[in-house]
Every structure is written in C-alpha cells, then in structure tokens.
Amino acid sequence: MNLQFFAENDVPKQSSASLKRAIRNLTKRIKEHEEYIENPYVHVPEWDDYSALRQEGLKKHWEKEIRNFNESINNRIEELKKRGDYDG
C-alpha cells in the first residue's frame, strides 16, 4: 500500500499557506537527505560498521525519499498554480 498516495489526496483541501509551509519543510528535508548521502557519518556514526549492502540500501532509501519529497513539492506547486497562488 502506498501511504504517500493517501497523504497527497488531501492536497486540494489544504490552505495555500499550509501548502507553502509544506513546500518549505519538504525542501529542508531534501537538503538533509542530500547531506546524508554526501556524508552518511553525520547521520549514522557507526556507518563503517555497516556492510556495503546495508550502506547501499540506506543510500537508496534516502534517494527514494528525495524523489518522494520532490513529487510532493510538485503536487503542491500544481495546486497553488491552479489557485493562482504560486509565487514561484
């Protein structure tokens, strides 16, 4: 079951202020995850103790979350554009 899908269903019901706040928060999360990928030791101090397979799995997980965050941002931007409330 894709929980992301259910979370996105309520986008049209959210206020423009809420959508803009979510975009800011998701943008911050993307930056955090990019930092995790660039320097995993900051997020996972025991990184060297992990197997290469586990390390790669975590990186793929972070990359997937970045894609999900970008999709959520795009959904919110599209909704704001429909409303004529997108600042760009």
Number of C-alpha atoms within 10 A of each C-alpha: 5 6 7 12 10 10 10 13 10 9 18 16 10 12 11 18 11 13 22 19 12 16 20 12 13 19 16 13 16 19 12 15 21 16 15 18 20 11 12 18 13 12 13 14 9 10 15 11 10 11 10 11 9 12 17 13 12 16 18 13 14 19 17 13 15 20 13 15 21 17 15 21 20 13 18 23 20 16 19 21 13 11 11 9 14 15 8 6
